[in-house]
């Protein structure tokens, strides 16, 4: 076992260690230092998310009770109460808040430390690209300390911070999705021009049609299950209003005037934005505390039948049904989109991409041919052949991305995943006392409107600001 752990540690150190470490091993393909570091930080965030998700296991608390001397002790009643409270802190939604607090604090700290780093000659660049063992220790230390924060108002206060951070990260996800769509369209159109293979054009048309069909299917389901009741007028407004806005942006994207100034725009991007907007609308409606307007997927597909009447689930006391499932489909989809955003921002380095505009410094670096879909650089193979199988420094003259903003984006990502894992509910260690809140509903639905506004602005900005250059 020790050899296995040592081998894994060596592999991680080789792939994501400092330049000195990378010269000593050849276990990974040649890779830019900037890309390797971002992937390393992204993996730290993903591993932390997995740990937080494990703490949501409803059976974890019972398992802790079965460990002798851990949660139950025979030294006295006062000590027993203390041990029980400590075990309660490591399970439930509040434990997710503590783990994600540690990740957010770590990345925010590094965001402050890395302000104004210009090149790898800056001593702070060595901290950014190396010392991974110590950075992991720091994150673990913050995480351990977070579990000693008294309950008090911590949960409610941190939920507000999480909502704000999650709101901003939803907008960043939109920018990343638009960039992905632009890169996708340009890649396939470019391949068609090179090979004259019409399969690429048909592929774009097919994918665009699929996205629009999925969006329309979601709208239909919304009207049937989330806006059918007379008391669900707010949901009817959300669905109808967002549907109208999506139709408008789709029309605007293909107007001749827009195409003249913004040749990159098209229906593929609009279809992705439409589907994303409908997802956010669905996510918002699932936070409505009124269960008549917010049925769970279990209620939708397996409704209970009492005396021949189909009903939603209710508790024996007649109150609204409390969903005890740790994850639902909305949360799973959210985590997949979040994972895409984090990894895509880590490998996408083209200076003319939206990711580049988000994370590059004031002087953009001219990158060579970068694949819009995979983020791979055609120059990597050449440089790798010269440098050998290692992580090589490509930031001697200037950093390839803003260290500070990248960490800030991961900080927001930690807050977003915290809210996603907890289904945007009020924090609690008791799974039976979870409750949705209208605040999270309005945060999500307003973010959908702001997303559509931002996308519309990217279309009309070249016309309004004709004296500026938009690439």
Secondary structure, 3 states (H helix, E strand, C coil): CHHHHHHHHHHHHHHHCCHHHHCCCCCCCCEEHHHHHHHHHHHHHHHHHHHHHHCCCCCHHHHHHCCCCCCCCCCCHHHHHHHHHHHHCCCCHHHHHHHHHHHHHHHHHHHHHCCCCCCCCCHHHHHHHCCHHHHHHHHHHHHHHHCCCCCCCHHHHHHHHHHHHHHHHHHHHHHHHHHHHHHHHHHHHHHHHHHCCCHHHHHHHHHHHHHHHHHHHHHHHHHHHHCCCCCCHHHHHHHHHHHHHHHHHHHHHCCHHHHHHCCCCCHHHHHHHHHHHHHHHHHHHCCCCCCCCCCCHHHHHCCEEECCEEECCECCCCCECCCCCCCCHHHHHHHHHHHHHHHHHHHCCCCCCHHHHHHCCCCCCCCCCECCCCCCEHHHHHHHHHHCCCEECCCCCCCCCCHHHHHHHHHHHHHHHHHHHCCCCCCCCCHHHCCCCHHHHHHHHHHHHHHHHHHHHHHHHHHHCCCCCCC
